[in-house]
Amino acid sequence: MLPKIEAILAVSICLAAASLPLPITISWTVIILSMIVWVSWKLTLLAQSKKMALALGPLSLPIFVYALVVTISGAPNTSFHDAWQSLASLRVLLVYFFAYDVFALSPRLKPIACACLLFVSGLSGIWGSIQQIFDWHPTGFKWLQGTGFQSGPMAFAGQMQIFALLALGFLLTGGYRSMPRPFQNKWFFMVICAANVAGIIFASERSAWLGFLVSVCFLTLVLSSRKAMLQSFAVSLVSVSAAWLFIPVVKKRMLPLLDWQHEVSSKARFRMWDVAIDLFKDKPIFGVGATRFPKVAMKDAIVPGRSEFLDHAHSNYFQVLSTTGVVGMAAYLYLCLSMLACGWRHFKAKPVQVFYFNYVDRAVGLSVLAMVISLMVSGIFEYNFGTGPVRLPMFFVLAFLAKKAAP
């Protein structure tokens, strides 16, 4: 029975990875089923008197601290209902513990799961590109931007930042050679990588463009010499110029910033930042509560038929500061810095005897560094950390940093 459950678990974790670019209802359905198989596996180990320890990842403590602070946010006026609602809003973080345990005990699943994920995310990037280029949105609201398999461009852009940088990390470190065929073929993997990058371009979210460009500069700085870095900068400059000249949506999205005082998106952000600052001034220690950011009516900034008000600060930092105070901000930055530290340790780890694991760990480490930097930069202007379709794949990818558990 145990080998059969382990085989089902291996398939389910790969399906869970592949489901991440899909609508979040599908992702959650697959992940919940996978977690049921995982629990069954653990109980079977216990029934057979075998070791059943849970492999806790290095981010367990930062996640616990952040969850605790979010739960007590709004103190001393927090009711049990408020605390429970705040804690429940972090349920997506459970994905990290489940996936980390599986990858720690079965590290050979990591490159397979990555391949499954990047293949589907590549399809998402292509679909989002088609939506934007041909202005064709057959399954949802007619956005200016591409939305892939998501309901809106912001969630799609955040996802594609994660997936594109994961693909680039494997490409630049050679980690793709540890993936199953045909992903081991460099040209095939470059197509996968290009499809994911296209998703960022045609999601047409300016904050995602900024975060991605900063991360690309970081990748160049880490992997290249000064001369190569200058060459890369020149290539990036040419690429940005070409995008400006030949991809119409780039001009459509960037030109309004020349009159940012009257641009609707910018006005909405400044309005919500003012609201967040006022909330922080009123309750600076624990904030107003993680689920108590007020609903603000702003007719020009809402999407007709899809929303009636703005309900977040349009910034990770203003959102965390206003709802959880300085204590919450400290916990959030601790979590972010812990992510960066984990990625750096994996990227700089000394080579192991089995090159297979070294390739994968190095690739994932570099990808996580770039991913966190990109989301933190774009998070200045977007509340991507609170977006379910972004946070779910983010913490699943962080689980790829799993180290092989002791026998």
KOLROKOL-470861 format. One line per field, with one value per residue (C-alpha): residue in three letters; residue number from 1; z, x, y. Coordinates in pm, 1 decimal. Example, Ala and Ser with C-alpha at 12.3 -4.5 7.8 and 13.67 -1.06 7.14 Angstrom:
marba: ala,ser
pase: 1,2
w: 780.0,714.0
u: 1230.0,1367.0
v: -450.0,-106.0
//
This chain:
marba: met,leu,pro,lys,ile,glu,ala,ile,leu,ala,val,ser,ile,cys,leu,ala,ala,ala,ser,leu,pro,leu,pro,ile,thr,ile,ser,trp,thr,val,ile,ile,leu,ser,met,ile,val,trp,val,ser,trp,lys,leu,thr,leu,leu,ala,gln,ser,lys,lys,met,ala,leu,ala,leu,gly,pro,leu,ser,leu,pro,ile,phe,val,tyr,ala,leu,val,val,thr,ile,ser,gly,ala,pro,asn,thr,ser,phe,his,asp,ala,trp,gln,ser,leu,ala,ser,leu,arg,val,leu,leu,val,tyr,phe,phe,ala,tyr,asp,val,phe,ala,leu,ser,pro,arg,leu,lys,pro,ile,ala,cys,ala,cys,leu,leu,phe,val,ser,gly,leu,ser,gly,ile,trp,gly,ser,ile,gln,gln,ile,phe,asp,trp,his,pro,thr,gly,phe,lys,trp,leu,gln,gly,thr,gly,phe,gln,ser,gly,pro,met,ala,phe,ala,gly,gln,met,gln,ile,phe,ala,leu,leu,ala,leu,gly,phe,leu,leu,thr,gly,gly,tyr,arg,ser,met,pro,arg,pro,phe,gln,asn,lys,trp,phe,phe,met,val,ile,cys,ala,ala,asn,val,ala,gly,ile,ile,phe,ala,ser,glu,arg,ser,ala,trp,leu,gly,phe,leu,val,ser,val,cys,phe,leu,thr,leu,val,leu,ser,ser,arg,lys,ala,met,leu,gln,ser,phe,ala,val,ser,leu,val,ser,val,ser,ala,ala,trp,leu,phe,ile,pro,val,val,lys,lys,arg,met,leu,pro,leu,leu,asp,trp,gln,his,glu,val,ser,ser,lys,ala,arg,phe,arg,met,trp,asp,val,ala,ile,asp,leu,phe,lys,asp,lys,pro,ile,phe,gly,val,gly,ala,thr,arg,phe,pro,lys,val,ala,met,lys,asp,ala,ile,val,pro,gly,arg,ser,glu,phe,leu,asp,his,ala,his,ser,asn,tyr,phe,gln,val,leu,ser,thr,thr,gly,val,val,gly,met,ala,ala,tyr,leu,tyr,leu,cys,leu,ser,met,leu,ala,cys,gly,trp,arg,his,phe,lys,ala,lys,pro,val,gln,val,phe,tyr,phe,asn,tyr,val,asp,arg,ala,val,gly,leu,ser,val,leu,ala,met,val,ile,ser,leu,met,val,ser,gly,ile,phe,glu,tyr,asn,phe,gly,thr,gly,pro,val,arg,leu,pro,met,phe,phe,val,leu,ala,phe,leu,ala,lys,lys,ala,ala,pro
pase: 1,2,3,4,5,6,7,8,9,10,11,12,13,14,15,16,17,18,19,20,21,22,23,24,25,26,27,28,29,30,31,32,33,34,35,36,37,38,39,40,41,42,43,44,45,46,47,48,49,50,51,52,53,54,55,56,57,58,59,60,61,62,63,64,65,66,67,68,69,70,71,72,73,74,75,76,77,78,79,80,81,82,83,84,85,86,87,88,89,90,91,92,93,94,95,96,97,98,99,100,101,102,103,104,105,106,107,108,109,110,111,112,113,114,115,116,117,118,119,120,121,122,123,124,125,126,127,128,129,130,131,132,133,134,135,136,137,138,139,140,141,142,143,144,145,146,147,148,149,150,151,152,153,154,155,156,157,158,159,160,161,162,163,164,165,166,167,168,169,170,171,172,173,174,175,176,177,178,179,180,181,182,183,184,185,186,187,188,189,190,191,192,193,194,195,196,197,198,199,200,201,202,203,204,205,206,207,208,209,210,211,212,213,214,215,216,217,218,219,220,221,222,223,224,225,226,227,228,229,230,231,232,233,234,235,236,237,238,239,240,241,242,243,244,245,246,247,248,249,250,251,252,253,254,255,256,257,258,259,260,261,262,263,264,265,266,267,268,269,270,271,272,273,274,275,276,277,278,279,280,281,282,283,284,285,286,287,288,289,290,291,292,293,294,295,296,297,298,299,300,301,302,303,304,305,306,307,308,309,310,311,312,313,314,315,316,317,318,319,320,321,322,323,324,325,326,327,328,329,330,331,332,333,334,335,336,337,338,339,340,341,342,343,344,345,346,347,348,349,350,351,352,353,354,355,356,357,358,359,360,361,362,363,364,365,366,367,368,369,370,371,372,373,374,375,376,377,378,379,380,381,382,383,384,385,386,387,388,389,390,391,392,393,394,395,396,397,398,399,400,401,402,403,404,405,406,407
w: 0.0,94.0,-248.2,-418.9,-197.2,-259.2,-634.3,-612.2,-401.5,-662.0,-934.9,-722.6,-627.4,-996.2,-1081.3,-799.0,-952.4,-1298.3,-1160.3,-1017.1,-1334.7,-1365.6,-1194.3,-818.6,-768.0,-976.6,-797.2,-454.5,-557.9,-679.1,-380.2,-126.3,-290.7,-283.8,84.3,153.4,-17.5,182.7,512.9,407.6,337.5,680.2,855.2,662.3,775.8,1132.6,1099.0,976.7,1270.1,1041.0,1102.3,1043.1,1124.8,945.5,758.6,869.3,629.0,723.7,663.8,926.8,1203.9,994.9,870.1,1224.4,1350.5,1065.3,1116.4,1488.3,1430.7,1167.1,1404.5,1687.6,1457.6,1563.8,1934.8,2190.1,2006.8,1830.6,1881.6,1845.5,1514.5,1383.5,1495.7,1330.4,1005.8,1000.7,1057.3,797.3,540.6,561.3,481.8,158.6,365.2,451.8,99.2,196.0,478.1,270.3,-38.5,157.2,338.3,10.7,-166.4,134.5,142.0,-238.5,-384.0,-728.6,-766.1,-768.9,-1130.4,-1252.5,-1068.4,-1199.8,-1554.3,-1511.8,-1366.7,-1634.2,-1919.5,-1807.5,-1715.2,-2063.8,-2208.0,-1978.0,-2108.0,-2469.7,-2400.9,-2224.9,-2519.1,-2764.3,-2546.9,-2545.6,-2904.3,-3060.2,-2792.3,-2748.8,-2409.0,-2477.4,-2114.7,-1918.1,-1899.4,-2197.9,-2045.8,-2221.0,-2082.8,-2108.9,-1816.2,-1906.4,-1707.4,-1435.2,-1397.6,-1398.2,-1521.3,-1180.5,-1061.8,-1401.7,-1399.6,-1047.6,-1141.8,-1456.7,-1259.0,-1048.0,-1336.3,-1577.5,-1314.6,-1220.3,-1586.1,-1617.0,-1304.1,-1451.2,-1789.9,-1661.7,-1420.1,-1649.4,-1406.3,-1694.7,-1772.6,-1462.2,-1588.7,-1775.7,-2153.7,-2365.7,-2113.3,-2112.4,-2465.5,-2444.1,-2742.7,-2618.6,-2274.0,-2424.7,-2594.4,-2256.8,-2099.5,-2378.8,-2342.1,-1970.1,-2028.7,-2291.9,-2017.1,-1822.6,-2128.5,-2236.3,-1886.4,-1927.9,-1557.8,-1513.8,-1161.1,-1287.1,-1567.1,-1313.1,-1076.5,-1359.4,-1497.0,-1151.6,-1112.6,-1453.7,-1354.0,-1032.4,-1224.2,-1451.9,-1155.5,-976.0,-1273.0,-1493.9,-1501.5,-1519.3,-1896.6,-1941.6,-1719.0,-1947.0,-2250.1,-2082.5,-2002.5,-2369.1,-2477.5,-2226.3,-2354.4,-2712.7,-2603.4,-2417.9,-2719.1,-2951.9,-2721.0,-2723.6,-3103.4,-3195.1,-2905.5,-2896.5,-2543.1,-2405.9,-2525.3,-2412.6,-2061.4,-2027.5,-2193.9,-1933.4,-1669.3,-1832.4,-1682.1,-1364.9,-1163.6,-1367.0,-1457.2,-1294.4,-1172.7,-1010.1,-851.1,-705.3,-551.9,-394.5,-256.3,-102.4,33.6,210.1,362.2,476.2,633.5,826.4,953.6,1063.2,1248.3,1436.9,1535.4,1478.2,1690.1,1580.5,1306.5,1252.8,1188.0,892.2,756.4,843.1,566.4,474.9,146.3,-46.0,-325.3,-623.3,-934.8,-1186.8,-1055.6,-1036.0,-1314.7,-1400.9,-1333.8,-1144.8,-838.8,-652.1,-436.7,-358.6,-54.3,-22.7,-19.7,-361.8,-191.7,18.7,253.4,307.6,344.4,605.3,791.6,813.5,901.7,1127.1,1237.3,1296.8,1458.0,1144.3,919.6,1118.0,1084.8,711.8,646.7,857.8,634.9,314.8,430.4,536.9,185.7,36.1,280.9,199.4,-172.7,-132.4,76.0,-185.4,-470.8,-302.7,-146.0,-213.6,-487.7,-370.3,-507.8,-692.4,-955.9,-1011.3,-683.0,-703.4,-1040.5,-913.4,-578.3,-740.4,-1002.8,-749.7,-515.0,-788.1,-899.8,-548.2,-503.0,-828.1,-757.0,-410.7,-530.8,-824.1,-610.8,-342.1,-600.3,-775.6,-429.9,-380.0,-615.4,-584.3,-299.9,-467.1,-133.7,-52.2,-390.1,-363.7,-719.4,-657.1,-297.6,-367.9,-633.9,-443.8,-137.7,-348.5,-528.9,-192.5,-99.1,-383.4,-150.4,41.9,151.9,146.4,481.0,694.8,659.9
u: 0.0,275.8,451.3,115.2,41.6,391.7,338.7,4.8,167.6,442.6,183.6,-32.0,253.8,342.3,-22.9,-34.2,266.1,106.5,-219.6,-63.7,-100.8,-466.0,-764.8,-720.9,-1029.2,-863.4,-531.4,-691.0,-888.9,-576.3,-368.6,-632.0,-654.6,-274.8,-270.1,-522.3,-289.4,0.9,-184.4,-275.0,92.1,191.1,-74.0,33.0,391.3,268.3,57.4,362.6,568.3,792.8,937.5,677.0,862.7,755.0,1037.4,1001.7,1157.1,1382.0,1096.3,876.9,977.3,938.5,600.4,489.8,599.0,419.8,104.0,105.7,138.9,-135.5,-364.3,-325.2,-327.4,-566.9,-498.5,-626.7,-960.5,-931.9,-1222.2,-1193.1,-1379.1,-1135.5,-837.6,-974.1,-1052.3,-700.9,-542.5,-768.6,-653.0,-307.5,-426.9,-229.2,91.2,6.2,114.2,474.9,476.9,307.1,523.7,847.8,795.0,732.4,1033.6,1261.9,1178.7,1160.9,1404.0,1397.0,1043.0,1166.1,1288.4,986.6,745.1,932.4,900.0,525.1,481.7,682.4,511.9,163.5,284.6,435.6,91.4,-49.2,207.4,120.8,-252.8,-206.7,-3.7,-278.7,-539.2,-348.1,-221.9,-558.7,-771.2,-955.8,-1094.0,-1354.6,-1387.6,-1394.5,-1386.8,-1230.2,-906.9,-640.9,-388.4,-352.0,-480.8,-377.0,-585.1,-651.5,-944.7,-736.3,-400.8,-245.2,-270.5,-150.4,147.3,247.3,232.3,436.5,706.0,743.5,731.2,952.3,1221.9,1202.5,1258.0,1544.8,1708.7,1712.4,1829.6,2116.4,2251.4,2204.0,1954.4,1724.8,1966.3,1831.9,1474.7,1302.3,1307.9,1246.7,1320.5,1687.5,1715.5,1844.0,1645.8,1321.8,1376.0,1455.2,1113.6,952.7,1145.6,1044.0,676.5,691.5,867.3,604.0,344.9,509.7,533.9,173.0,26.9,122.1,141.9,396.3,491.4,559.8,776.7,977.1,1017.5,1120.7,1378.0,1532.7,1555.2,1716.3,1978.3,2032.0,2076.2,2328.6,2520.2,2535.8,2628.4,2837.8,3158.2,3151.5,3203.7,2921.3,2703.5,2757.4,2679.7,2365.1,2265.7,2311.7,2099.1,1830.9,1834.0,1791.2,1512.9,1325.6,1362.7,1233.6,938.7,860.0,867.6,702.9,474.1,186.0,73.6,406.3,332.8,-28.2,80.2,380.2,272.6,1.3,275.3,395.8,82.6,83.1,-98.6,-412.9,-359.4,-635.1,-413.7,-164.1,-438.7,-596.6,-268.1,-196.5,-550.4,-515.6,-169.3,-314.9,-583.9,-318.3,-103.7,-402.7,-483.2,-122.5,-117.2,-428.7,-298.1,79.2,170.2,-60.8,-253.8,-629.8,-642.7,-540.7,-895.7,-1012.1,-876.3,-1168.5,-1359.2,-1302.8,-1535.6,-1348.3,-1561.3,-1283.3,-1062.3,-1305.2,-1378.3,-1751.0,-1934.0,-1639.2,-1591.5,-1762.5,-1478.3,-1106.8,-1031.5,-652.5,-362.2,-215.5,118.9,251.5,424.5,139.6,-104.0,105.1,190.9,-169.7,-330.6,-63.8,142.9,515.9,508.8,356.1,597.9,890.5,746.2,685.1,1038.9,1176.9,988.7,1110.0,1472.6,1449.6,1334.4,1630.2,1871.2,1740.1,1770.1,2123.9,2234.6,2106.9,2260.9,2603.2,2608.0,2918.9,2875.8,2759.4,2881.2,2556.1,2551.7,2179.6,2076.7,2337.6,2204.6,1848.3,1927.4,2148.7,1883.8,1601.7,1814.5,1886.8,1522.3,1395.6,1633.9,1515.0,1149.8,1146.7,1331.9,1093.4,780.2,919.4,993.2,656.8,500.2,581.0,291.8,79.2,-52.9,74.4,155.4,-215.7,-324.1,-411.1,-309.9,31.8,95.3,2.3,271.5,517.1,513.7,500.6,818.2,978.3,921.8,1157.8,1434.1,1386.7,1704.2,1714.0,1582.7,1802.3,1714.4
v: 0.0,247.0,242.1,305.0,604.5,741.9,706.6,887.3,1159.9,1206.1,1249.9,1480.2,1714.9,1752.4,1818.5,2074.0,2251.5,2243.6,2385.0,2702.0,2914.7,2808.3,2978.2,2963.6,2744.4,2473.0,2522.0,2489.8,2180.5,2002.1,2113.4,2006.4,1663.4,1643.4,1732.6,1456.3,1208.3,1353.7,1304.5,949.5,885.2,1013.5,804.7,494.4,550.1,576.1,260.7,69.5,199.5,401.0,744.3,1015.7,1338.4,1655.4,1827.3,2190.7,2436.8,2728.9,2972.3,2806.1,3047.8,3367.4,3241.8,3161.3,3504.6,3679.9,3469.5,3546.8,3920.3,3919.9,3726.7,3978.6,4282.6,4551.3,4483.5,4565.8,4592.5,4257.2,4017.8,3641.6,3664.2,3926.7,3720.2,3407.4,3592.8,3737.7,3398.0,3234.3,3490.5,3327.5,2973.3,2980.0,2962.1,2599.9,2512.5,2579.1,2320.9,2051.3,2098.6,2141.7,1810.7,1627.3,1777.5,1722.9,1352.2,1312.3,1570.0,1409.3,1540.3,1902.1,1923.6,1726.0,1953.9,2261.0,2131.1,2072.8,2419.6,2600.8,2419.7,2528.7,2878.9,2903.8,2827.2,3094.9,3343.9,3262.0,3286.3,3619.8,3747.9,3648.1,3819.6,4147.1,4150.9,4066.5,4237.0,3907.1,3809.2,3539.4,3424.8,3747.9,4127.7,4304.2,4435.8,4641.5,4391.8,4015.9,3812.2,3456.0,3209.2,3468.3,3705.4,4022.3,4156.9,4227.1,3867.2,3744.4,3982.4,3878.0,3511.6,3562.0,3743.6,3428.9,3182.8,3379.4,3428.8,3060.4,2975.2,3225.1,3085.9,2735.4,2864.4,3080.0,2817.1,2518.1,2367.8,2275.8,1990.0,1814.9,1830.0,1547.0,1541.6,1745.4,2023.5,1916.9,2052.4,2408.0,2536.1,2384.2,2532.6,2873.6,2864.4,2783.7,3071.4,3312.9,3214.7,3297.4,3629.7,3716.6,3683.2,3966.6,4188.5,4147.2,4151.5,4516.6,4598.0,4877.0,4772.5,4417.5,4556.3,4755.5,4460.1,4230.1,4475.4,4523.7,4144.9,4102.2,4361.3,4164.7,3837.4,4004.0,4148.4,3812.1,3594.0,3820.8,4019.3,4397.3,4384.3,4134.2,4347.5,4649.2,4433.7,4309.2,4665.6,4758.0,4461.9,4559.5,4916.0,4794.0,4557.2,4830.7,5063.2,4791.3,4727.8,5099.3,5111.3,4782.1,4678.9,4929.3,4845.3,4970.0,5322.4,5297.4,5210.0,5440.9,5766.6,5846.0,5864.7,6186.4,6341.8,6133.7,6401.0,6333.1,5968.0,5759.7,5476.3,5711.6,5922.1,5608.6,5497.3,5833.8,5839.7,5492.2,5571.8,5875.9,5652.8,5403.9,5677.5,5813.0,5462.0,5413.3,5744.4,5640.7,5292.8,5277.4,4970.9,4686.0,4864.5,4857.9,4482.1,4267.6,4242.6,4592.6,4810.8,5040.2,5030.3,5353.6,5463.8,5609.1,5600.4,5666.4,5384.8,5092.9,4844.6,4869.4,4545.9,4394.6,4616.3,4897.0,5028.1,5003.4,4789.0,4778.4,5020.7,4933.3,4873.4,4586.8,4827.6,5073.2,4783.2,4600.8,4920.1,5041.3,4706.9,4551.3,4852.6,4870.6,4524.8,4378.3,4564.2,4422.5,4070.0,4117.8,4243.2,3957.6,3713.7,3882.2,3894.5,3529.4,3438.5,3624.2,3460.9,3111.5,3175.2,3309.1,3009.2,2766.4,2960.6,2988.4,2640.0,2433.6,2173.0,1834.9,1504.1,1440.9,1717.2,1656.0,1816.0,2089.3,2206.8,2220.5,2386.2,2647.4,2724.1,2747.7,2958.9,3212.1,3209.2,3272.7,3565.0,3723.1,3641.1,3798.1,4108.8,4149.1,4113.5,4344.6,4614.4,4585.0,4560.7,4928.5,5000.3,4683.1,4470.7,4151.9,3986.1,3980.6,3844.6,3474.4,3372.0,3533.5,3427.3,3063.0,2996.3,3215.3,2989.5,2674.1,2784.9,2868.0,2501.1,2405.2,2524.2,2200.0,2022.1,1644.4,1518.8,1298.5,926.0
//
